[in-house]
């Protein structure tokens, strides 16, 4: 560059281009400092957190009313009072329902499910077992049930629950030279398929009844002896996480907030009055902390203070009118995380209407139906098929083992149904659907948790029983005209029926 070039006017440099991230959620700033960026496998995340999550979830289930309400809602709506009902619809050689074979299986399975038959300790019915699986799945994230085959049990088949604590999540053995690996107590092959479960011989927390030893003893149970029920949230996940995990922090903080508000309100309701005498005569403290007098104050009591001592009143005003809206707001977030409606979780029907309740109930029931399908596929049906294979193989049914596929594939389980917010409107809609051909009788029966075969059979029995007692059957459900009737007593055509 020449000497005179330094006096030339320099052209301004173009502004530097600022590169922006394509995803705002990937931004790095002080606002996102506590946003984790780790990328661990599902098992790596669970290994160190599972025991803490499980313990905290159990503590909430014991002591928090909303956690307990969530568990009750799931057991009542997913399992229900009668549990999952078995319906066998196998056909005979001419294409009709094999009534004798179907009835024999249904009655035998119902007998096995009675109290004292289906579990090794004899303390549960089949419905109790289903509810226990549901609660354990929610509270602990997974359920482990062991199959037992012995002549000591009804139909040579029984179940035994073991707590997830006995499948030690800290027990891990890496694979060597292509051998199986053990992850969190579960032995896996090269395809990550469970091969066996390594079960502690005693519950690690049963210190009151089991002697403490320096070494842990594991019992290897083959995978075909164990039902491991859990929801796999990520591919390759070996163990299940508690269902309350996303809401756990909010539930605990809300519980602490409510406790502080109650204590604060109690203190505010216990205001005290003091008399001050010039000489301080007559003042007697309950005890002394060094040179500081301490007295116990009860609601409605008055004390005198020594001369020269001033009292600054403590007059808490909380909880204020803001408490209820804030409490509801937090609880709505918790209900969203748990997949249930706010009105059901909080038992709060204030300011609700028919349409809002109906819409919320429909969405919530879809969630319950999804859970029903999961429990049926991952636990109820596998147990039933193992039981059926056992009783057929042991000759405890008149049906040979060769017919297992025929009856197993024709078996269905139905979960509980729900009554509608306005039963008359829903029934009229069903009648209209039947008349228009949009709905079948099976569709309508399924809305009430029934099977069309069961429904028709019950109607037939009712008619036969009334004939036996000489009572005329006043209703002809499939022969007379059934025009939907409105609440005011008129049919949908506007004519009085």
TILOMAR-425952 format. One record per residue (C-alpha): x, y, z; residue in one letter. Coordinates in steps of 0.5 Angstrom, whole numbers, plus 500, padded with zeros to 3 digits. Layout:
XYZa/...
***
This chain:
500500500x/503507498x/504513503x/498517500x/493511500x/493512508x/489518506x/484515502x/477514505x/476507507x/469504505x/465502510x/465494512x/459490511x/455489517x/457482520x/452477519x/449474525x/447467525x/441465528x/439458530x/434454527x/430452533x/429457539x/429451544x/436449542x/438456544x/444457549x/443463554x/442465561x/434463560x/436456558x/442455563x/438450567x/435446561x/439440560x/443438554x/445431556x/443425551x/443419555x/440412554x/434411557x/437406562x/443410563x/438416566x/433411570x/439407573x/441412578x/434415579x/429409579x/430408586x/429415588x/423416584x/420410586x/421412594x/418418593x/412416589x/410411594x/411417599x/406421595x/401415595x/401414602x/401421605x/398426599x/391426598x/391428590x/396422589x/391417592x/385420589x/389419582x/391411584x/383410586x/381414579x/385409575x/383403579x/376404579x/376406571x/381402568x/380395572x/373397575x/369393580x/368386576x/375387573x/376385565x/370380563x/372374559x/368372553x/370366549x/366366542x/369360539x/365356533x/364349532x/365345526x/358347523x/360355524x/355356530x/358358537x/361352541x/356354547x/359348551x/366349550x/366356551x/361356557x/366351560x/372355559x/369361562x/366358568x/373354570x/377361569x/372364574x/373359579x/380359578x/379367579x/376366586x/379368593x/384363595x/385360588x/389365583x/395367588x/400363592x/398366598x/391365597x/389372599x/387375593x/382374587x/383375580x/380382580x/384384586x/390381582x/388386576x/388392581x/394390584x/398390578x/394397576x/397400583x/404398582x/404400575x/402407577x/406408583x/412404582x/413404574x/413397573x/410390576x/413383577x/409377577x/412370578x/408364575x/408358579x/406351577x/404346582x/399341584x/398345591x/394350587x/388350584x/388348576x/396347578x/397355576x/398361581x/401368581x/406371586x/407378586x/414381588x/416388589x/421392584x/426393589x/428385589x/430386582x/436390584x/437396579x/444397581x/446390579x/449390572x/454386568x/457388561x/457383556x/463379554x/465375548x/458376546x/455373552x/448376555x/449382559x/445384565x/442391566x/439393572x/437386574x/434384567x/439379563x/438381556x/441377549x/444381544x/437383541x/435386548x/430381549x/429379556x/432372558x/432372565x/431376572x/435376577x/431377584x/434378591x/432372595x/429378600x/427385600x/432389601x/428394606x/425388610x/430389615x/426388621x/425380619x/431378615x/438378618x/443382615x/448379611x/454382607x/453379601x/446379597x/443373594x/440373587x/435367584x/435367577x/428366574x/427365567x/424370563x/418365561x/416365568x/415372570x/410377567x/414384567x/409389566x/411396564x/410402559x/416403555x/417410554x/423410549x/426404545x/431400549x/428401556x/429396560x/425398567x/419402568x/418409571x/413411576x/407414572x/407420577x/414422575x/412428571x/408431576x/411429582x/415435583x/409440583x/405435587x/410436593x/411443592x/403444592x/403440598x/408444602x/405450599x/398448602x/401446609x/404453610x/398456608x/394452613x/399453619x/400461617x/392461617x/392458624x/397462627x/393468624x/387466628x/391465634x/392472636x/395474643x/394480647x/399483652x/399488658x/405492660x/406495667x/411500668x/415496673x/414490670x/411487676x/408480676x/411478670x/413470670x/416467664x/415459663x/422458662x/429462660x/433462654x/439465657x/437472659x/431472654x/424470657x/420465654x/413464655x/408459651x/402463648x/395459647x/389462643x/385467647x/391468653x/394475655x/400476659x/404482662x/411484659x/416487663x/418494663x/421497657x/420491653x/416493647x/412488642x/411488635x/405485633x/405479628x/399479624x/399474618x/394476612x/395470608x/392465605x/388471601x/384471596x/389469591x/390462594x/384459591x/386461584x/393459584x/392452588x/387451582x/392453577x/397448579x/393443580x/390443573x/397442571x/398436575x/392433572x/394434565x/401431567x/397425570x/392424564x/386425568x/381431569x/381437574x/374436576x/376428577x/382429581x/380435585x/373433586x/371440584x/364441580x/364448581x/362452575x/362446570x/356445565x/353439562x/357440555x/364441559x/363435564x/361431558x/367433553x/372432559x/369426561x/370423553x/377425553x/378422560x/375416558x/379415552x/385415556x/382410561x/380405555x/388406552x/390403559x/385398559x/388395552x/395396555x/393392561x/389386557x/395386552x/401386557x/398382563x/391379563x/391376556x/398372557x/395370564x/389367561x/393364555x/398360560x/392358565x/388355559x/394352556x/396349563x/388346564x/388343557x/395340558x/393337565x/386334562x/382339567x/377341562x/374336557x/377340551x/384337549x/390341548x/390341540x/384346541x/388351545x/389355539x/381355537x/379357543x/385362545x/384366539x/376367540x/377369547x/376377548x/376381554x/372387556x/373392561x/368396565x/364401561x/361408564x/355411565x/353417561x/352424563x/345424560x/343417559x/337419556x/340423550x/345417549x/340412549x/336416544x/342417540x/344409540x/336408538x/337412532x/344409530x/341402530x/335405526x/339408521x/344402520x/350406523x/351402529x/350395530x/347391537x/354389539x/356397538x/351399543x/352393548x/360395548x/358402550x/355399557x/361394557x/357388555x/357383549x/351382545x/351374546x/351376554x/346381553x/341376548x/342371553x/340375559x/334377556x/332370554x/333368561x/329374564x/323372559x/324364561x/324366569x/317371568x/314365564x/316360570x/312365575x/307367570x/309374569x/308377563x/314381559x/312388558x/317390554x/319387547x/326390545x/326387538x/319387536x/316393537x/317400535x/322404539x/321411537x/326415541x/322419547x/324426549x/324428557x/318432556x/314426554x/314427546x/317423541x/322426536x/316427531x/313431536x/307427537x/305424544x/307417545x/
***
